[in-house]
Amino acid sequence: MRSKVNRRKFLQASAVAGAVAMSKSASAKKETKAELVPIPDEPVTRDDYKALKKTGEEVFTKDAVTIRGYTFHMPSSGSYPSLFAWDSGWHAIAMTRIDPKIAASEIEFLLLQQMPDGRVPHEVEFEEIKVRKSVKSVLGGMLSRDQYYPKNISVQMDPPSYMIAAEKIYAQTKDDAWVKRILPIMEKCIYWMTHTRDLFKDGLVCIVHPWESGTDSSPAYDEILHISFKTPFGAPRRMFLYPQFFTRFKHLGYDINKIAADNVFIVEDLTVISIAIRAIISVANLNQAVGNLDKAKALRDQAQQMMDTVDRIHWDDKAGCYFIRYDLKNPKFSKRNTCASLLPVFTGLAKKEHVERVIHEHILNPKRYWLPYVFSFNADDEMQHDKFYGEDVLLWRGHCIWSNMNWMIADALNNYGYKKEARELTRRMAKMIRHEGYREFYDYRTGQGRRAYNFGWAGLVLDMINDYWPEAVS
C-alpha cells in the first residue's frame, strides 16, 4: 500500500511542478530574445551533405540496437529506449542513404513483431536494451503501463511509414527475396488497418488514442478531448488523461468493438490516413516489382478509393483544406488547421483542384506554413492569436518543425511539379540541421533545435538532398 501512495504523491507533485515550470517558462520567453539560426543564401553544398551524413552516421551508431541478428534504432537513446514503428520507418528512409542493408534489417525486424491479428505495434520494449532512461521516460512508463498487453508490447498502432520505407529500401537493394519475405506481413497489416480499424465503415483507418497518430498533442485534438491549455494546468491534465485511456481499454478487455461503442476518442486522423494510403501504394509497387500484378492493381484501386472518400468526406471547400473527423455517434470535424490538414496531397491521389488550393492557400502561404524556417506543423497565423501554456513543451502543439513532415511536404511538392519549392524547403532544412544537429524538432521562429538530442528523424534530410539536390551528393 505504501508504494501506491508514494507513487501517487510523486505523480501529483510532478504535475504541479510541471505546471509551475510551464508558467515560469511562458514568462521567461517574453523576456528572452532568442538567437536566430543563420540560413545562408547559398545552395546545398557537398560540404553540407558530407557534414550531415557524418552526423547521421554518428547518431545512428549511438542509437543502434542489435537483437537476434537484426539491427534497429531507438529514436533517441535514453529519451525513447524502445523499438517504435513509425520511427523505424523514418530511420530506415534515412538509412537508405547510409547503409541500405541496415535499413532493410530494421524494417524486417519491426515487421516480425506483428501481432496475430495483423497489427504492427506502436512500441515494443526489449530487456536487451541497457541504457539509462531519462526521468521523463521513467515517469511516462509508470503512467502508461496499461498500454502494454501482452507484456512490453503496446496495444497501439502507428502510421505505417515503415511500408513506405520498404519501397525506398528496395529501390536501393533490388532484393526480391527480402521483399517476398515482408510482403505478406505488410498485406496482413493493411487488412487489419482497413477492416478492424475501419470504425466509421467507410474504408478509412481510425485511431483510438492521440498517440496512435504520432502527433501526440496536436491542437486539433483539444475539442475532441475537451481540454484547454489556456491555463498552466492543461498540460498536467493531459499528462494524466492520455494514460487513463489505456486503463479504460484494459477495463474493456482491449476489445476494439467495446472501445468503439465507448466512443471517447474515435478519430479519422489525416496523418494516419494519408500515410496509410501512400503505404498501400508502396506495397502495390513492391508487388508489381516481384510480378504480383493482380495484387498490385487491387491495392492501387483500394488506395484510390480511400483517397476518393477523403476528398468526399474530409474536404472543406471554404477552408481549402481537409479536417479530421471524430465521434461515431454524431460525426463532426475538428477544424483546427495543422499540417495533417494538408497531408492528403502526400498520397498523390487527391483531386487536382484540391491539391492546388492546399498548395497555394496553405503550404506556400508565408503567413501560414511557408515561414523562414520551413515547414511548420501548426499554422503561424492561428498560433499568433491562440496562445497556450506549454505550447513549446508539449509535442506537436507549439512553434514546431518536424523533419518527417518536411520530408512528406517536399515529396508532395515535387510530385505535383513544384520542384523549385521542394529544393528550397530542402535547402533551408539542410542549413538549419547542419547548424543545430539532429534534434527531435526545431522552433520555426528561430530554427533552434528542441527536446531530444541525437534524434534519428533529422536524417531524412539526407534522402531529401539525394532527391532534390543530387549535385550536392558526391
Steps between C-alpha positions, in 0.01 A plus 500: 500500500779739585654481150165590343466807720855609427451458127181704506664777701798495267281534192290775654810689602641457149182639347500807725871555441440469127224760512718742692793441267286564194365819654854623569609390155219701340609812692867448424434470127359851492817638655757305301583577140604178331789489257413418140661207325673638188373370165762614246360598161694232319438155349531172683868415462700181503645610831145530637413150389824347631457670838134395529581143399790480748272623778237250391747214515600601852139539618380171354802318642421641845131404474555156345383179667578150372273216613476149354718598208289802402592866547253780567522848649349661804368846412736640763676287760393591852200705389331227295675168576269265305408385152235738364318418176466829314837616631657194341343599170666843511829352621503249216434765235796698633713186522446423131752779447747363755464120502199350316567154646456630854187682385365168370590331829310763700181467297506120497557482876214743561265298280595181684338655809160479329220378725274207401217736396727683253585807707858625498532644851581860572775403746684189613726508804801268516685395814818486291503880474722613784497878498447747777145630468416865550265606780242587234525152351464330839203719598334438165539126542346509848202698381427304185574145619151381401581549131727193509300185431650249475800602707735753336286525183281805449135449408525804272567527128717753315476672160656243262801705386695173508320379186605814312853436627487147359449637150790745547722216619413278203590786264854477641543125553279332235480209745201299376540233769474762775190651341333160471565437872344824617211543254262255675561676832427844356191375315363348820558832677321692222202268537497556878518880464229526235262242651547464877570872533239613245271616780300750291447224238619716213825320414725737696719439804402617850712564806379461858776691680682826412837323516398273213521794259860575596398866543450468874356830621378648172271802557246323278428264789410764758129516418479120478656457843324802656834624627628858517860618515411860581615446862816335634294197609401385151827316443495305830138405430604367160787311666248299704224486237699316232601208726143480632391396153703181539350425840160543335605263218617247758160505672343439158726201444685685221201406281484736200123464467449602863750785459307619195170481689661697784561772237739714706768560236408346164676708236565485127835674525642631174864442589424131547267472201733685261800290598288184480386583146856571392612180674245295307638649177852397610386145566328499160825612336696228678250239385539633146878471529486129587234412244179504705312713250142423604578570865674825405194617308262411784710696749521804271124491456457483877732799551308706244165408656631610838620833364170552319328452836731754664425749221128440544477501880796694639536784251382842620446724199481819701831436677671354194638203692404177676393448863502198728168334594399360837207362705333184369157589642487857373781550243658843496822668392778662698575809295837586644743538210824304539734331256270196525239710317740519205645148492244343264705663221783264605298205366532622141136402445304806615279700265711745301288801593536410868876456466542844341302670775692321777835591345423865424273592791688312769833333421656793313320767703766704692244590766412138567765234437763627255702681765871596505566166671276256317285297540284564807254245636260766628380796295681812621201732462296274728786477750520881508152551641457175694753490781553194720695418812762239424463553127868425440532230765217272389590319181333614175300793634746789497736678261634171370668371185514120465738335256251235391239762408766684297579176320135434412424857394813516282397171339152635427635826355741315276238252379262779400765691307608748767861389472657838584296515818602145597864601449457816706336314788789253492760778484372678808458175689855389416654828619292498819584140593867543419509792745284345774572129470258207497223613735148377572344811348588864429347837589353660190560852638875455553605170342636383835495128583265386775454203736694177439851497357636238257152456355501286187211660311722792401686253278212529253680806370754263341228341289361841409840625383547188289162555337490880461867610513680205338786727390595536869546124541855400417 
